[in-house]
Amino acid sequence: MERLKELRKRLNKNQHQVADDLNLNFYTYQNYELDRRQPDIETLILLADYFNTTVDYIVGHTTNHFVDISTLSNSHIELLKKLENSTEHTCELMLSYLDGLKTKK
């Protein structure tokens, strides 16, 4: 599953971090990336949600890795539009800000 490595690198995470985030054994996750082991459907869905993509993209059935936004609210879509042309640095700042808001609740 070569796409798992690509998706993980986009998040600037290592295999240990992804395995920990998903409550997976490190060696199990590593074997997914090395194509030595195939995840079950529940794990594929977990991975797709985590990487904000589709199961089809992970398993190579499509080259489109974006999630369908038709289920998002208008405010979520507006937020995404505003971030669309932002620099990586601006996006990282916004994520930090949003994480800070979550911890204040």
N, C-alpha and C positions, 0 to 999 in steps of 0.2 A: 504494500500500500504506500507507494512512493509519495502520494499526495499528502499523507499525514505529516511527513517531514516538512514539506513545503508550507503547509498550514501552520505547523508549530513554529517554524522560523519566522513567519509573518508576525507572530505574537511575541517574538524575541524570547522564547521560552526554551528550556532544555527538556529532555525526556523525563527527568525526575520531576520537574515542576508540573508537567502535564499529567503524569501518572498520579501525583499527589492531589492535584486539583480535581481529578476525576475519581479519586478513590480506587485506583487500579494498582496492581502490583507493577513495579517498575519493569521487571523482565517481561511481563505480559505485554505492556505497552511497547517496549522496545521490539519485541517479536512482531507486533503489528506493523511497525515501521519497516522492519527488515523483511516483511512478507513471509515470515516463518510460521505465522499463525494468523488465522482469520477471526475477526471479532464476530460475535453473534449479533443478531438484529438489534437487540436492546443496547448493546455497546455501540453499534454503528450509529444509532439515533443519539446516544449520549455524546459521541464524538462530533456528530454533525451539529448538534446544539452548541457544544463547547466552542467549535471553530466557526460558528455562524455560517454554516454552509449546508449543503444537502448530502444525504446518503449517496445519491447518484454521483455527485462530484467525487466523493471520497473513493468510491469503488470504480471510478473511471467510466461511468456511463454517459457523462456529459462533461463538457469543458467549462460550463458556466457554474461558478462556485458561489453565486450570490443567492441569498434567500429571497423568496417571494415576499414582497412587502405589503401585499394586499390585505393582510390581517392587522397591520399597524394602524394606530390612531393617527389622525391628522397632525397632532402635535409631534408625534414621533417622526413622522415623515418630514415635517418642517425642520425639525432639529437635524435630521440627516442631510437635508438639502443645504442647510447652513454650513455643515461640516464638510460637505462634498469637495469643495475646492480649498480647504484649509491645508496648511502644512502639517507634516507629521508632528512637529513640535506643538503646534496649536491643539491638535487632537489629543496628544499626551497630557497637556495642561488641562483640557476639558475633562478627560477621564479622571485625573487626580482630583479636580474640583468636584465631580459627581461622586467619586468615592468618599470624599470628605462630607458631602451632604448625607450620604447613606449612614455614616458613622454617628452623625449628630441626631439621628432619629431616636 
